Amino acid sequence: MSRTPRRRQILQSAAAVGLLSVAGCLSAAGDSPEPTATTSESTDEYTQATEIEPPESVDEWLESANGYTGDRIRTGTHGRADIHVGHEYDDGLGFDPVVVEVSPNTIVRWNWTGHGGVHNVVALDGTFDSGRPNAQPGTSYQYVFEEPGTYPFVSEPDRDDGMKGLVIVDEPPSTGYETVDEWVVHSSNFDGEITDRTDAETASVTVGAEGNGGSLAFSPPVLRISPDTTVTWEWSAESPSATVSFEDSDIDSEEPTSDTDTTFEHTFDETGIYRYASLPHKSIGMRGAIIVEQ
């Protein structure tokens, strides 16, 4: 499905006036491969209307995006990320997630749900364009993001109603421990920092810290300790019903709880890397890691 010359001209001129003037806000995709799409015939005709009003910043852009809660989902660690087109909030006029943060050379794929009428996916700077809007569930469109940058996009028929999204392309944070990074990269409060408590006999971790769309994180997400250190997990007042459950180790708080009087502790005798999660929230990034070193 091809973009008409009028759409190309309007989109590129609108983007040039505004977002391209914001430092670090947009970047071209260089010599990215041609996007691929699997689409169905549009169920409705669409004619380009008024020009897109360019925002002054990415934060301004997201303020009016349906479903945006302030979270930026870090995903695509296996080379692909998915976005639903036509999320059920706001009468289907939304993307889910609204913002994704991916590494360079990640394939982002948009999948039509069939909710909210006809939609398409178009970058403000013209980098990618899925073509004519349609409402067929099962439609998909994908684009390979090779270059770091920030890429705002819309569904053209619904942009004035807040159907907006954003792809951020950046190198993920890193602790220098590959096993740790691959595990906690999904947690929104992970920034590559390691909290060092190797000089202490005890350390604590908050269960239900801010992150991952609510109080759905461990803080700190990565902790380094010495052998024979006791770590205590303490449930916050905002914590969901959560667990502390370790991968590849028989360490588990067992039943989920949100009781603020709850604590769970374990003494780490042996060196190594210990990965854990809240089992009910593992898939959304409520994960942590303990590094035990001499």
Secondary structure, DSSP 8 states (H G I E B T S, - for coil): ----HHHHHHHHHHHHHTGGGSTTT----TT----EEE----SS-----S-----SSHHHHHHTSTT--S--EE--TTSEEEEEES-SGGGG--EESSEEEE-TTEEEEEEE-S-SS-B--EETTSS-B--S-B--TT-EEEEEE-S-EEEEEE-GGGGGGT-EEEEEE------S-HHHHHHHTTSTT--S--EE-TT-SEEEEEEEEEETTEEEEEESSEEEE-TTEEEEEEE-TT--SB--EETTSS-B--S-B--TT-EEEEEE-S-EEEEEE-GGGGGGT-EEEEEE--
